[in-house]
Amino acid sequence: QVQLVESGGGLVQSGGSRKLSCAASGFTFSRYAMSWYRQAPGKERELVAAITSAGSTNYADSIKGRFTISRDNTKSLVYLQMNSLRPEDTAVYYCRARYSLNSYWGQGTQVTVSS
């Protein structure tokens, strides 16, 4: 069955770094566009970063220059390197896979940035 499993979340101090991973299985990973979303308490889920099957990326303005999305098709992994973290980056971070009409979500991983 399809699975997306995020890992790497935790507590980090403001200004610190964290790398999230999302392990995919159950579908042809290389065909899928992958993205990271986040949802802070009381807020809507928002797109953070995305990477196409060809490796093109785009980022939300709020994290541009601080976060980097990447993928390893040989390992069916997608990463989110987060640098210069701020308290407002605190959220549950979700991995999403999308191809044609198919869309899959992971369960999320909590990132908490302390000031």
C-alpha positions as CSV (number, residue, x, y, z in Angstrom):
1,Q,0.0,0.0,0.0
2,V,1.0,3.6,-0.4
3,Q,3.0,5.1,2.5
4,L,4.6,8.4,3.1
5,V,6.5,8.5,6.4
6,E,8.0,11.8,7.6
7,S,10.8,11.9,10.1
8,G,13.3,14.4,11.5
9,G,11.0,16.7,13.4
10,G,11.6,17.9,16.9
11,L,12.5,20.8,19.0
12,V,15.1,23.3,17.7
13,Q,16.3,26.7,18.9
14,S,15.7,29.8,16.8
15,G,18.4,30.2,14.2
16,G,19.1,26.4,14.1
17,S,18.7,23.9,11.4
18,R,16.7,20.7,10.9
19,K,16.4,18.2,8.0
20,L,13.2,16.5,7.4
21,S,12.9,13.2,5.4
22,C,9.9,11.6,3.8
23,A,10.2,7.9,2.8
24,A,7.8,6.8,0.1
25,S,6.6,3.4,-0.8
26,G,3.9,1.7,-2.7
27,F,4.0,3.8,-5.9
28,T,6.4,4.8,-8.6
29,F,8.2,7.6,-6.8
30,S,10.1,9.0,-9.7
31,R,6.9,9.9,-11.5
32,Y,5.5,11.9,-8.7
33,A,5.8,15.6,-7.8
34,M,6.7,15.8,-4.2
35,S,6.0,18.7,-1.8
36,W,6.2,19.7,1.8
37,Y,3.3,21.5,3.5
38,R,2.9,22.7,7.0
39,Q,0.1,23.6,9.4
40,A,0.5,25.7,12.4
41,P,-2.1,25.7,15.2
42,G,-5.2,27.6,14.2
43,K,-3.9,28.1,10.7
44,E,-4.6,26.5,7.3
45,R,-2.2,24.0,5.8
46,E,0.2,25.8,3.4
47,L,2.6,24.8,0.7
48,V,6.2,25.2,1.8
49,A,8.2,23.7,-1.0
50,A,7.7,21.5,-4.1
51,I,9.9,19.5,-6.4
52,T,8.8,18.1,-9.7
53,S,9.7,14.7,-11.1
54,A,12.3,16.5,-13.2
55,G,13.8,18.2,-10.2
56,S,12.4,21.7,-10.7
57,T,11.6,23.4,-7.4
58,N,9.5,26.2,-6.0
59,Y,9.2,27.7,-2.6
60,A,6.9,29.8,-0.5
61,D,8.1,33.4,-0.1
62,S,8.2,33.0,3.7
63,I,10.9,30.4,3.5
64,K,12.8,31.2,0.4
65,G,16.5,31.3,0.9
66,R,16.2,29.3,4.1
67,F,14.7,26.0,3.1
68,T,15.8,23.6,0.4
69,I,13.8,20.7,-1.0
70,S,15.5,17.8,-2.7
71,R,14.8,14.2,-3.7
72,D,16.6,10.9,-4.2
73,N,14.7,8.8,-6.7
74,T,17.0,5.8,-6.1
75,K,15.9,5.7,-2.4
76,S,12.3,7.1,-2.8
77,L,13.1,9.9,-0.4
78,V,12.3,13.6,-0.4
79,Y,14.1,16.0,2.0
80,L,13.5,19.4,3.4
81,Q,16.6,21.1,4.7
82,M,15.6,23.9,7.0
83,N,18.1,26.6,8.1
84,S,17.8,29.8,10.0
85,L,14.6,28.5,11.7
86,R,12.3,31.0,13.3
87,P,9.5,30.5,15.9
88,E,7.0,31.2,13.2
89,D,8.2,28.0,11.4
90,T,6.7,25.9,14.2
91,A,4.1,23.6,12.6
92,V,3.4,20.1,11.7
93,Y,5.1,19.4,8.4
94,Y,3.5,17.1,5.9
95,C,4.9,15.3,2.8
96,R,2.7,15.0,-0.2
97,A,3.0,13.0,-3.4
98,R,1.0,14.0,-6.5
99,Y,0.7,12.6,-10.0
100,S,-2.3,13.1,-12.3
101,L,-5.4,12.5,-10.1
102,N,-3.4,10.7,-7.4
103,S,-2.5,12.5,-4.3
104,Y,-1.1,11.0,-1.1
105,W,-0.2,12.5,2.3
106,G,1.9,11.5,5.1
107,Q,1.0,11.7,8.8
108,G,3.2,14.7,9.5
109,T,6.1,15.5,11.8
110,Q,6.1,18.2,14.4
111,V,8.7,20.9,14.2
112,T,8.9,23.3,17.2
113,V,11.2,26.3,17.1
114,S,11.9,27.9,20.5
115,S,12.8,31.5,20.8
